[in-house]
Amino acid sequence: MPTASYLAYGNEHLGVDVGETEPLAGHLAVLQKGDIHLAMHRELGLSLYDRHADGSGVCYSSPLRPLLNMRPGKSSSWIGRAQRAPWQFNADLDLVDYLEHEGYRYDVATDEDLHREGLGLLAKYRVVMTGSHPEYYSTAMMEAVQGYLDRGGRLMYMGGNGFYWRIAYSDAFPGAIELRRAEDGIRDWTCEPGEYYHSFTGELGGLWRRIGRSPQSLVGIGMATQGFDYSGYFRRQPGADDPRASFVFAGIKDDIIGDFGDVCGGAAGLELDRVDADLGSPAHVLTLASSEGHSNLTFAVPEEVDNVSDELVATRNDTLRGDIVFFETPCGGAVFSTGSIAWAGSLAHNGYDNNVARMTSNTLDRFLDGEPFPWPGA
């Protein structure tokens, strides 16, 4: 469970305080009782997306307080035109419900567990599945995941915008996280000069891709675009016909994947990741499906923009998409990445009888199988 993301968004005031939220999402924020309560009770603390009264960004978040927007049944006031999209904790409950419904045995670990125990935690398992939005990773967490893959682990990256920001933990403040929004990336505030380094660890903050550990090199894909009005779907790509990935599409004849779901109507939405060889996507990665059906409110992320043009929206630029990918790793392991935060919200459609759930189960079943994945061309 990406609990660092829960802390980052915990008690956020985006629907109340941030004026650009509504034009970004393409609709008015429909405030719920919880939003009003948080606006009236600032003593409950802010999120890492908010600002202090002097305009400076909030760079610390603690779990030692009620996080009112991380409760079962809580939806966002500004995501999706229907304002019912599961987000963060509730989106990850969709993954838990899927595992329960399909009868898989599983353990739940948090980001704090991963940071503290490292590779020793992951090494216990043949398969590790992320949550829907594992955006915030410490150095210890990144090293643990990389070490797990290097020794033959199987990773299912079940979301989007993952492995994006570096964060820091501190033994002096158990559970708390620190974030420095340095240099680039999607930011509701920007670090001032001299504030790019974490006080907890002394490490440079910012995007992992700028620090030298891109998501593309870890899971094959990385953040490319975001849109919060409605979700698209995935279309099958030639990589799906490669025998190496035949297990993923077993029993699936559809070209269109996930044109349904609780997260704004589709499996490809909110924040999307795609393949980029220049940023480290492995040469042997297979693109199984790519997203379509996005609106002109699906924009390029800042780190992908070198100059201003009229092609910074998905309706005019096919690089603004999500990719579902598969690739093998050394020692018989493999990675499957969905490239979309919205994926989990499509699992339960039609009583779990749908191509998103089928693709997920096909992959999980093969990853649970002890047979090593052969290295391509070996």
RONUTOR-246447 format. One record per residue: residue in three letters; x, y, z of N, C-alpha, C in turn. Coordinates in steps of 0.001 Angstrom, whole numbers, padded with zeros to 6 digits, always signed. Each point is the difference from the previous one (the first is absolute). Example, Ala and Ser with C-alpha at 12.3 -4.5 7.8 and 13.67 -1.06 7.14 Angstrom:
<ronus>
ala+013190-005690+007800-000890+001190+000000+000900+001200+000000 ser-000350+001050-000720+000820+001190+000060-000770+001090+000730 
</ronus>
This chain:
<ronus>
met+000852-001189+000000-000852+001189+000000+000891+001243+000000 pro-000216+000916-000939+000856+001188-000107-000355+001059+001042 thr+000325-000294+001242-000404+000871+001097+000710+001348-000026 ala+001165+000081-000647+000631+001317-000152-000867+000913-000861 ser-000662-000572-001006-000930+000800-000802-001205+000429+000831 tyr-000465-000876+000892-001111+000390+000867+000399+001193+000873 leu+001232-000025+000500+000477+001127+000801+000138+001260-000844 ala+000488-000159-001228+000192+001164-000864-001322+000707-000281 tyr-001058-000773-000237-001310+000568-000323-000899+000144+001230 gly+000458-000446+001147-000835+000001+001192-000480+001390+000391 asn-001319+000158+000116-000644+001273+000377+000282+001121-000992 glu+000089-000350-001277+000265+001036-001016-001202+000932-000157 his+000316+001231-000391-001008+001049-000177-000107+000424-001465 leu+000290-000909-000916+000074+000374-001414-001332+000508-000533 gly-001100-000592+000444-001300+000431-000494-000451+001341+000545 val+000636+000459+001087-000394+001248+000654+001000+001113-000271 asp+001284-000303+000147+001026+001048+000011+000686+000237-001337 val-000004-000988-000879+000814+000081-001218-000889+000351-001179 gly+000127+001219-000499-000893+000492-001042+000117-000725-001314 glu+001194-000525-000322+000170-000656-001296-000545-001419-000036 thr-000463-000532+001139-000520-001365+000025-001201-000154-000920 glu-000945+000929+000053-001220-000129-000795+000260+000082-001499 pro+000752+000979-000507+000277-000020-001443+000827-001204-000434 leu+000878-000499+000876+000774-001193-000328-000903-001208-000179 ala-000985-000136+000891-000905-001142-000060-001175+000220-000945 gly-000237+001242-000407-001063+000275-000956-001388+000024+000591 his-000116+000200+001301-001317+000071+000627+000140+000668+001356 leu-001117+000407+000564+000000+000586+001330+000273-001075+001047 ala+000729+000364+001024+000186-000896+001136-001293-000034+000814 val-000494-001197+000250-001204-000168+000809+000450-000336+001416 leu-000021+000985+000868+000557-000169+001335-000898-000893+000849 gln+000641-000912+000718-000693-000883+000917+000169+000526+001426 lys-000711-000617+000930+000086+000446+001391+001436-000061+000509 gly+000731-001027-000432+001378-000131+000445+000884+001131-000482 asp-000235+000478-001222+000777+001126-000521-000244+001262+000827 ile-001257+000241+000316-000345+001185+000790+000595-000111+001404 his-000067-001198+000564+000538-000205+001346+001501+000272+000032 leu+000729-000508-000998+001439+000237-000051+000313+001480-000190 ala-000804+000667-000820+000225+001428-000219-000206+000804+001282 met-000896-000460+000856-000295+000714+001240+000915-000408+001155 his+000674-001140-000154+000829-000522+001098+001419-000227-000494 arg+000701+001099-000174+001369-000061-000502+000944-000657+001005 glu-000443-000140+001247+000853-000647+000996+000223-001482-000311 leu-000792-000556-000923+000203-001386-000418+001184-000144-000943 gly+000586+001108-000384+001208-000057-000806-000283+000016-001488 leu+001052+000213-000749-000080+000148-001447+000643-001187-000701 ser-000178-000045-001308+000631-001030-000822+001246+000573-000661 leu+000734-000860-000686+001183+000450-000733-000365+000724-001293 tyr-001300+000204-000234-000469+000760-001156-000487+001393+000404 asp+000089+000304+001269-000508+001263+000517+001143+000961+000321 arg-000388+001217+000368+000958+001041+000368-000297+000501+001415 his+001053+000456+000654-000169+000672+001282-000589+001396-000225 ala-000359+000664+001083-000619+001321-000094+000904+001019-000671 asp+001322-000204+000079+000925+000940-000636+000270-000325-001461 gly-000683-001024-000535+000151-000369-001401+001031-001065-000274 ser+000771-000383+000992+001008-001044-000204-000649-001374-000034 gly+000620-000920-000729-000556-001334-000141+000196-000854+001242 val-000936-000921+000209+000086-000946+001112+000895-001160-000425 cys+001058-000246+000736+000938-001054-000403+000105-001134+001014 tyr-000798+000022+001066-000023-001090+000977-001443-000455+000199 ser-000172-001310+000182-001328-000533+000301+000146-001135+001005 ser-000890-000018+000979+000062-000977+001081-001261-000857+000029 pro+000149-001283+000355-001182-000852+000169-000629+000139+001377 leu+000595+000787+000889-000486+000106+001374-001102+001045+000106 arg-001024-000169-000826-001164+000890-000031-001080-000708-000803 pro-001246+000368+000154-001043-000586-000851+000186+000445-001454 leu-000015-000953-000913+000038+000307-001435-001413-000243-000532 leu-000786+001048-000024-001436-000145-000219-000354-000396-001422 asn+000887+000270-000958-000315-000379-001381+000562-001364-000368 met+000554-000721+000950+000492-001359-000233-000844-000984+000800 arg-001286-000018-000313-000959-000855+000682-000787-000793-001033 pro-000438-001209+000338-000833-000759-000934-001228+000803-000416 gly-000259+000013-001294-001168+000686-000525+000205+001454-000331 lys+001172+000551+000295+000266+001417-000279+000445+000167-001445 ser-000660+000878-000719+000381+000313-001376+000507+001434-000065 ser+000624+000337-001114+000569+001335-000162-001061+000988-000463 ser+000123+001237+000468-000946+001042-000408+000288+000529-001393 trp+001180-000314-000554+000387+000638-001261+000416-000982-001092 ile+000099-001286+000294+000409-000977-001011-001233-000599-000658 gly-000106+000126-001311-001113-000568-000734-001232+000879+000030 arg-000712+000003-001099-001187+000850-000086-001097-000436+000964 ala-000014-001288+000361-001006-000480+000945+000466+000109+001449 gln+001269+000373+000224+000575+000138+001341-000206-001258+000850 arg+000108-001170-000627-000138-001247+000750+001210-000910-000196 ala+001052+000496-000583+001134-000855-000319+000755-000405+001261 pro+000217-001306+000207+000864-000410+001108+001423+000502-000228 trp+000663+000407+001068+001292+000696-000102+000861-000402+001188 gln+001259-000313-000253+000954-000361+001042-000474-001239+000774 phe-000238+000138+001301-000353-001141+000837-001201-000760-000546 asn-001034+000725-000423-001196-000677-000503+000253-000713-001318 ala+000855+000553-000840+000357-000697-001236+000752-001287+000309 asp+000841+000024+001016+000748-001199+000356-000881-001051+000657 leu-001079+000428+000623-000970-000975+000502-000638-000780-001142 asp-000083+000600-001194-000474-000742-001169+000936-001160-000319 leu+001303+000213+000153+000966-001080-000220-000158-001095+001047 val-000179+000406+001248-000196-000978+001071-001272-000802-000244 asp-001067+000678-000407-001261-000689-000263+000147-000991-001148 tyr+000765+000386-001023+000268-000918-001111+000714-001259+000496 leu+001027+000161+000804+000739-001157+000514-000906-000889+000846 glu-000856+000619+000800-000944-000768+000812-000984-000762-000880 his-000561+000698-000975-001012-000613-000862+000568-001182-000766 glu+001234+000131-000471+000608-001051-000811+000668-001086+000838 gly+000032+000171+001303+000504-001042+000879+001510-000091+000113 tyr+000700+001075-000286+001458-000007+000135+000387+000226+001465 arg+001033-000691+000431+000581+000259+001316+000990+001159-000126 tyr-000020+000892+000959+000858+001178-000118+000331+000562+001378 asp+001072+000734+000066+000351+000819+001154-000016+001459-000438 val-000227+000884+000940+000024+001435-000267+001204+000613+000709 ala+000823+000709-000752+001134+000734+000562-000152+001472-000351 thr+000520+000847+000845-000085+001441-000210+001329+000545-000506 asp-000025+001247-000440+001249+000656-000390+000976+000077+001173 glu-000514+000215+001201+000872+000034+001171+000679-001348+000209 asp-000741-001091-000198+000595-001334+000099+001126-000166-001012 leu-000262+000417-001236+001000-000149-001054+001232+000843+000296 his-000198+001220+000448+001143+000860+000325+000826-000605+001132 arg-000658-000537+000994+000689-000513+001186+000669-001359-000261 glu-000693-000909-000678+000497-001366-000157+000719-000232-001321 gly-000269+000830-000996+000718-000089-001264-000200-001310-000733 leu+001060-000462-000651-000061-001220-000802-000430-001197+000829 gly+000349-000018+001272-000395-001112+000853-001498-000214+000046 leu-000769+001066-000121-001460-000116-000046-000452-000616-001313 leu+000464+000542-001119-000464-000446-001312+000483-001402-000328 ala+001175-000370+000491+000594-001291-000349-000830-001184+000480 lys-000944+000232+000883-000857-001078+000498-001034-000440-001030 tyr-000177+000793-001056-001130-000200-000902+000448-000222-001436 arg-000707-000925-000666+000253-000214-001426-000537+001155-000828 val-001126+000576+000426-000629+001102-000733-000262+001154+000959 val+000295+001203-000459-000329+001224+000730-000891+000851-000897 met-001091+000492+000563-000954+000841-000724-000039+001374+000661 thr+000139+001057-000798-000093+001350+000556-001456+000421+000146 gly-000207+001127+000651-001300+000636+000001-000210+000808-001266 ser-001069+000780-000006-000387+000717-001217+000819+001260-000246 his+000682+000506+001041+000666+001300-000140+001236+000069+000902 pro+001022-000815-000284+001207-000023+000835+000964+001123-000385 glu-000410+001226+000222+000683+001175-000538+001262+000377+000770 tyr+000002-000251+001311+001043+000545+000880+000889-001124+000531 tyr+001291+000047-000358+000921-001074+000372+001280+000570+000607 ser+000407-000592+001103+001296+000333+000591+001102-000769-000723 thr+001239+000378+000273+001134-000705-000598-000005-001467+000399 ala-000250-000285+001268-000018-001387+000462-001082-000805-000709 met-001133+000610-000269-001081-000694-000698+000387-000307-001437 met+000583+000968-000696+000437-000221-001382+001041-001104-000066 glu+000950+000017+000920+001044-001019-000001-000578-001382+000282 ala-001006-000073+000847-000626-001282+000304-000701-000581-001220 val-000758+000826-000723-000707-000488-001186+000991-000418-001077 gln+001039+000808-000222+001005-000359-000999+000707-001299+000386 gly+000340-000155+001258+000636-001229+000454-000895-001210-000154 tyr-001278+000179+000250-000973-001082-000167-000058-000459-001449 leu-000037+000940-000931-000037-000359-001416+001313-000635-000438 asp+001106+000481+000506+001306-000537-000394+000175-001459+000414 arg-000705-000420+001036+000137-001378+000480-001109-000910-000527 gly-000803+000484-000947-000998-000847-000631-001413+000172+000492 gly-000289+001065+000727-001360+000243+000451-000929+000378-001138 arg-001285-000150+000236-001027+000373-000982-000808+001164+000572 leu-000062+001074-000742-000656+001223+000459-001166+000346-000904 met-001160+000249+000602-001164+000503-000714-000253+001436+000462 tyr+000306+000928-000879-000208+001429+000266-001419+000324-000437 met-000893+000182+000972-001436+000053-000249-000552+001416-000057 gly+000818+000949-000392-000493+001364-000032+000750+000885-000956 gly+000032+001284+000333+000688+001000-000800+000665+001032+000888 asn+000848+000852-000612+000710+001057+000721+000825-000567+001154 gly+000488-001219-000195+000757-000648+001054+001474+000354-000016 phe+000645-000165+001177+001451+000164+000120+000421+001379-000522 tyr-000759+001004+000373+000093+001326-000608+000844+000950+000844 trp-000442+000279+001228+000730+000916+000882+000843-000766+001011 arg+001197+000514+000261+000784-000510+001128-000524+000632+001293 ile-000146-000821+001025-000364+000487+001329+001044-000472+001000 ala-000114+000487+001215+000904-000408+001069-000805-000314+001253 tyr+000445-001038+000718-000515-000329+001328+001066+000353+001039 ser-000401+000060+001258+000939+000277+001081-000360-000836+001219 asp+001014-000645+000600-000240-000757+001232-000444+000914+001139 ala+000344+001270-000095-000372+000944+001056-001482+000350-000021 phe-000643-000202-001155-001425+000307-000152-000678-001189-000679 pro-000255-001087+000738-000497-001243-000601-001250+000211-000844 gly+000064-000500-001237-001141+000053-000900-000101+001250-000830 ala+000589+001093+000443-000091+001260-000742+000846-000066-001265 ile-000404+000749-001017+000766+000079-001238+000322+001456-000313 glu+001075+000169-000757+000420+001319-000468+000105-000027-001512 leu-000440+001067-000635+000026+000124-001460+000541+001371-000380 arg+000935+000018-000934+000498+001257-000557-000313+000007-001491 arg-000883+000881-000413-000420+000056-001407+001008+000843-000783 ala+001107-000628-000338+001123+000697-000623-000024-000139-001517 glu+000393+001032-000687+000367+000029-001411-001140-000158-000989 asp-000827-001037+000144-000938-000305-001083-001116-000875+000539 gly-000942-000369-000888-001080-000886+000382-001311+000733+000213 ile-001057-000778+000250-001325+000549+000276+000011+000524+001430 arg-000163+001299+000165+000171+000593+001324-001072+001048+000270 asp-000565-000050+001202-000907+001057+000443+000757+001103+000724 trp+001260-000219+000247+000905+001030+000508+001411-000414-000396 thr+000918+000956+000059+001376-000228-000435+000962+000341+001127 cys+001008-000833+000181+001009+000282+001022+000728+001309-000295 glu+000287+000722+001040+000794+001214-000122+001481-000364-000146 pro+000814+000919-000540+001445-000265-000081+000572-000358+001375 gly+000851-001014+000015+000593-000446+001252-000828-001002+000763 glu-001183-000376-000535-000885-000927+000704-000213-001297-000778 tyr+000933-000333-000878-000153-001191-000826+000397-001290+000728 tyr+000662+000115+001133+000523-001177+000692-000845-000331+001232 his-000190-001305+000247-000788-000441+001145+000744+000270+001305 ser-000712+000545+000967+000599+000209+001320+000149-001315+000757 phe-000863-000992-000282+000084-001290+000684+001281-000757-000344 thr+000422+000069-001272+001094-000862-000474+001140+000743-000675 gly-000227+001236-000392+001003+000729-000765+000002-000317-001478 glu-000933-000855-000450-000053-000391-001407-000678+001077-000846 leu+000406+000087-001257-000684+000856-000961-001409-000519-000224 gly-000976+000893+000034-001370-000380-000282-000331+000162-001468 gly-001251-000313-000348-000459+000168-001374-000419-001297-000645 leu-000074+000031-001325-000430-001158-000772+001100-001044-000044 trp-000384-001264+000112+000973-001079-000113+000649-000019-001379 arg-000722+000385-001034+000604-000009-001336+001132+001008-000106 arg-000049+001080+000770+001067+000996-000006+001152-000388+000932 ile-000276-000890+000925+001022-000430+000951+000780-001194-000548 gly-000471-000564-001118+000736-001079-000641-000615-001370+000136 arg-001222-000087+000519-000694-001286+000114-001409+000172-000556 ser-000121-000061-001283-001287+000259-000630-000959-001165+000215 pro-001301+000279+000084-000984-001081+000039+000102-000916-001216 gln+000339+000575-001154+000096-000799-001225+001035-001111+000136 ser+001103+000284+000671+001041-001013+000160-000382-001055+001024 leu-000965+000301+000858-000427-000936+001037-001174-000857-000448 val-001045+000641-000533-001239-000715-000340-000383+000147-001470 gly+000889+000550-000830-000231+000065-001439-000726+001224-000497 ile-000691+000705+000889-000793+001163-000384+000156+001092+001049 gly-000359+001235-000381+000055+001114+000937-001022+001053-000361 met-000240+000877+000922-001056+001008-000105+000090+000815-001290 ala-001152+000130-000689-000045+000736-001263-001100+001047-000050 thr-001143-000272+000634-001147+000888-000184-000991-000177+001142 gln-000867+001000+000180-001057-000101+000999-001254+000712-000490 gly-001148-000525+000423-001286+000606-000316-001029-000475+001003 phe-000816+000902+000503-000882-000325+001109-001479+000189-000325 asp-000349+000047-001301-001417+000141-000332-000637-001366-000260 tyr+000549-000759-000941-000474-001367-000200+001140-000856-000519 ser-000189-001310+000121+001055-000949-000357-000229-000575-001382 gly+001086-000426-000616-000060-000697-001269+000077-001507+000187 tyr+000488-000672-001021+000092-001463-000024+001336-000364-000639 phe+000301-001282-000033+001213-000484-000651-000348-000762-001273 arg+000868+000144-001006-000138-000772-001231+001201-000938-000129 arg-000295-001217-000333+001029-001028-000159+001031+000421-001042 gln+001280-000287+000282+001109+000349-000875+000717-001264-000487 pro+000857+000118-001021+000680-001187-000547+000764-000813+001035 gly+000509+000637+001039+000724-000746+001027-000838-001067+000669 ala-001328+000164-000042-000888-000990+000607+000047-001334-000727 asp+000441+000013-001258+000053-001229-000789+001328-000729+000135 asp+000940+000573+000723+001284-000663+000210-000201-001211+000912 pro+000540-001167-000362-000174-001200+000839+000472+000184+001437 arg+000928+000909+000219+000495+000233+001363-001109+000479+000934 ala-001010+000657-000564-001072+000564+000820-001342-000657-000269 ser+000012-001166-000597-001269-000637-000375-000873-000286+001216 phe+000615-000267+001139-000770-000304+001206-000858+001184+000443 val+000427+001222-000279-000718+001188+000468-001389+000077-000627 phe-000095-000388-001275-001259+000130-000736-000741-001326-000152 ala+000343-000990+000780-000702-001278-000069-001493+000213+000259 gly-000821-000440-000945-001441+000152+000136-000528+001387-000302 ile+000854+000892-000485-000414+001372-000317+000173+000231-001496 lys-001089+000211-000695+000051+000268-001436-000241+001471-000328 asp-000346+000775+000994-000349+001405-000221+001214+000824-000408 asp-000230+000947-000903+001017+001006-000302-000044+001146+001007 ile-001192+000304+000495-000179+001092+000960-000023-000583+001412 ile+000836+000551+000860+000112-000457+001380-000423+001129+000936 gly-000969-000275+000849-000324+000936+001071-000763+001241-000407 asp-000966-000131-000892-000851+001150-000327-001187+000052+000973 phe+000309-000139+001272-000987-000038+001080+000767+000193+001309 gly-000736+000323+001054+000653+000090+001294-000530+001110+000875 asp+000335-000087+001287-000477+000957+000992+000805+001289+000035 val+001192-000006-000593+000835+001200+000024-000213+000768-001294 cys-000992+000850-000005-000286+000881-001138-000320-000773-001270 gly-000483-001236+000131-000554-000725-001132+000934-000873-000792 gly+001256-000139+000398+000920-000825-000774+001206-000427+000807 ala+000787-000916-000583+001186-000538+000678+001243+000826-000246 ala-000053+000952-000932+001171+000814-000348-000275+001446+000372 gly+000396+000388+001197-000339+001350+000399+000752+000525+001199 leu-000282+001249+000300+000584+000823+001056+001461+000310-000305 glu+000896-000944+000248+001409+000211-000329+000533-001245-000685 leu+000728+000215-001097+000359-001086-000908+001496-000021-000263 asp+000546-001208-000097+001426-000218-000258+000185-000677-001347 arg+001099+000331-000694+000274-000641-001282+001476-000378-000114 val+000266-000807-001013+001359-000432-000325+000812+001187-000518 asp+001277+000051+000377+000921+001009-000526+001410-000572+000069 ala+000498-000440-001153+001332-000604-000042+001076+000980+000439 asp-000183+001276-000305+000998+001003+000379+000127+000140+001513 leu-001034-000372+000720+000019+000099+001456+000212-001346+000676 gly+000306-001032-000796+000406-001251+000617-000915-001183-000168 ser-001099+000117-000762-000831-001181-000237+000848-001078-000660 pro-000018-001234+000497+000857-001051-000555-000256-000228-001484 ala+001039-000368-000717-000124-000219-001444-000960-001133-000316 his-000152-000956+000913-000846-001164-000269-001410+000138+000578 val-000372+001206+000456-001336+000184+000550-001046-000186-001092 leu-001093-000661+000339-001123-000190-000921-001130+000945+000389 thr-000428+000835-000944-001179+000834+000220-001220-000808-000414 leu-000796-000379+000967-001149-000872-000235-001242+000776-000422 ala-000170+001195+000538-001165+000833-000322+000345+001446+000320 ser-000647+000917-000718+000210+001434+000221-001348+000696+000117 ser-000028+001069+000764-001275+000648+000296-000442+000940-001109 glu-001303+000157-000087-000658+000903-000941-001213+000614+000700 gly-000684+000882-000742-001269+000529+000473+000107+001086+001047 his+001119+000720+000012+000189+001053+000989-000492+001345-000533 ser-000261+000907+000912-000553+001300-000371+001103+001035-000179 asn-000412+001203-000389+000963+001099-000118+000348+000606+001356 leu-000453-000635+001080+000431+000362+001346+000985-001020+000560 thr+000524-000840-000871+001070-000927+000368+001300+000595-000513 phe+000805+000506+000930+001146+000841-000345+001330-000720+000196 ala+001013+000501-000716+001372-000443+000235+000463+000464+001378 val+000840-000820+000632+000571+000401+001287+001195+000924-000238 pro+000308+000888+000934+001021+001032-000241+001354-000536-000413 glu+000423-001115+000593+001335-000514-000311+000112-000552-001415 glu-001132-000152-000678-000007-000466-001383-000032+001157-000998 val-000059+001232+000488-000196+001161-000867+001293+000806-000098 asp+000505+000155-001224+001167+000849-000234-000398+001407-000441 asn-001183+000109-000641-000453+001294-000486-001514-000015-000119 val-000592+001161-000052-001454+000120-000084-000454-000240-001434 ser-001065-000790-000156-000584-000232-001318-001463-000348+000180 asp-000690-000205-001129-001408-000379+000072-000162-001513+000015 glu+001080-000745+000225-000054-001459+000013+000261-000562+001393 leu-000381+000742+001011+000218-000430+001372-001228-000665+000598 val-000955-000388-000861-001199-000703+000448-000114-001314-000755 ala-000655-000980+000627-000036-001351-000548-000734-000095-001325 thr-000946+000898-000261-000730-000048-001264+000875+000385-001189 arg+001182+000560+000260+000888+000436-001078+001389-000638+000083 asn+000196-000917+000924+001340-000532+000226-000109-001430+000517 asp+000385-000974-000823-000181-001391+000409+001066-000490+000973 thr+000977+000838+000344+000921-000380+001075-000617+000239+001375 leu-001121+000701+000037-000700+000229+001260-000993-001140+000189 arg+000516-001083+000552-000762-001248+000088+000554-000837+001148 gly-000690-001084+000274+000513-001020+000895+000284-001264-000778 asp+001003-000754+000421+000357-001279-000614-000064-001109+001044 ile-000590-001125-000383+000100-001231+000779+001181-000784-000551 val+000940-000375+000861+001227-000624-000483+000344-001245+000809 phe+000842-000818-000626+000571-001191+000647+001447-000130-000430 phe+000856-000387+000929+001370-000361-000364+000599-000921+001060 glu+000960-000782-000441+000700-000921+000872+001194+000689+000654 thr+000358-000489+001177+001155+000515+000728+000996-001138+000214 pro+001219+000315+000409+000981-001065+000254-000483-000985+001066 cys+000556-001183-000034-000270-001029+001012-001434-000515-000047 gly-000651+000089-001181-001312-000610-000172-001183+000811+000453 gly+000200+001280+000288-001096+000840+000443-000676+000741-001136 ala-000964+000858+000344-000738+000746-001022-000736+001162+000645 val-000408+000940-000862-000777+001170+000419-001209+000141-000914 phe-001150+000262+000591-001224+000358-000725-000461+001338+000552 ser-000183+000986-000875-000383+001347+000428-001248+000442-000743 thr-000977+000521+000741-001276+000384-000610+000003+001420-000554 gly+000835+000885+000531+000121+001348-000540-001143+000942+000286 ser-000853-000308+000986-001179+000836+000236-000471-000110+001439 ile-000229+001142+000640-000585-000005+001337-001399-000608-000018 ala-000728+000175-001096-001406-000409-000060-000195-001503-000158 trp+001056-000750-000255-000120-001433-000283-000794-000738+001078 ala+000320+000245+001258-000638-000735+001091-001507+000215+000033 gly-000458+001172-000436-001422+000301+000035-000826-000741-001026 ser+000671-000738-000899-000720-000774-001017-000058-001485+000325 leu+000687-000436+001038+000079-001429+000307-001359-000614+000317 ala-000841+000713+000760-001247-000581+000502-001152+000078-000991 his+000196+000649-001136-001082+000175-000973-000619-001349-000372 asn-001327-000026-000075-000735-001205-000405+000364-001193+000884 gly+000092+000237+001290+000295-001086+000925+001355-000640-000220 tyr+000976+000785-000382+001379-000440-000276+000117-000847-001266 asp-001044-000040-000787+000049-000719-001276+000243+001024-001106 asn+001262+000373-000210+000356+001005-000992+001463-000165-000384 asn+000412+000692-001058+001353-000238-000508+001101+000623+000860 val-000308+001012+000798+001003+000547+000917+000309-001005+001109 ala-001043-000549+000605+000206-001001+001046+000638-001264-000567 arg-000421-000391-001202+000568-001209-000610+001496+000182-000291 met+000368+001150-000543+001410+000258-000283+000816+000012+001292 thr-000562+000603+001031+000692+000040+001288+000186-001402+000562 ser-001046-000818-000048+000095-001362+000527+000937-000867-000831 asn-000059+000142-001322+000918-000760-000851+001448+000286+000384 thr+000295+001266+000204+001369+000393+000338+000377-000474+001393 leu-000879+000201+000957+000299-000409+001369+000194-001510+000088 asp-000831-000770-000696+000143-001456+000027+001348-000436-000569 arg+000407+000598-001114+001300-000365-000587+001149+000448+000894 phe-000129+001160+000611+001059+000483+000881+000120-000870+001254 leu-001109-000569+000461+000033-000895+001155+000604-001355-000340 asp-000040-000362-001261+000608-001251-000458+001513+000075+000210 gly+000580-001065+000508+001428+000005+000290+000903-000090-001207 glu-000553-000282-001188+000842-000135-001190+000669+001332-000324 pro+001337+000021-000119+000689+001262-000303-000391+000540-001370 phe-000005+001300-000124-000187+000632-001301+001334-000025-000741 pro+000035-000586-001193+001268-000025-000747+000385+001388-000481 trp+001298+000274-000012+000491+001277-000511-000179+000038-001508 pro-000568+001053-000576-000252+000058-001446+001274-000240-000811 gly-000111-000911-000961+001124-000287-000881+000986-001004+000547 ala-000206-000439+001251+000946-000945+000599-000185-001398-000581 
</ronus>
